[in-house]
Amino acid sequence: MNRASPADLRKAMEAANHLLKAGIAFVPMPVSTPEELAALQLQMIERLEAMEAEAK
């Protein structure tokens, strides 16, 4: 397992705080590769876009 850089950890905390402030439930998921991180980030964006579309 590779440790995340402080910058990457800061970005993850900022994203979690934005979801928290918006009142959106989320589940933190550990990732082990940059590719896995990118795939999960894309999935999060798709879900948020779907939620936004539902709210309209």
N, C-alpha and C positions, 0 to 999 in steps of 0.2 A: 504494500500500500504506500502510495506517495502522499506526503502531507501537502495540503493546499497552501498556496502562498497567502500571506496576510492580505494582499490586495483582493484575491479571489474570495477570501472569507468575508471581507468587508462588503463586497458586492452582494454576496449571498445574504448577509444580514440586512442590507438595505432593501433587497427584494422582499424578504420576509416581513420587514417593518411596513412596507407599502401595502402588502396584502393584509396585514393585521389592521392597519389604519382604515382600510377600505371595508373591513368586516368580512373578509373572504377567508373561509376555513382553508387550511392547507396542511399538508403532511410533509415534513422534511425528509428528504431521501438522500442517503449517502451515495456518492458516485466514485468510481475508481479510475476512470479515464476521461480525457477531454472529449472524446467522441460520445461517451455516455452522457456527460454533462450537456453537450450540445443537443442531443436527442431529447433529453428530459426538458430542457429549456424550451425547445420547439413545441413539445407537447403542452407545456404550461401556457405558452402564448396562444396555441390553438384553443385550449379550454377557456382562457380568458376572453378570447374573441367570441366564442360560442355563448358564453355567459352574457357578454355585452349585447349580442344580437337578440338573445332571449328577453333582455330587459327593455328593449325598444318596443 
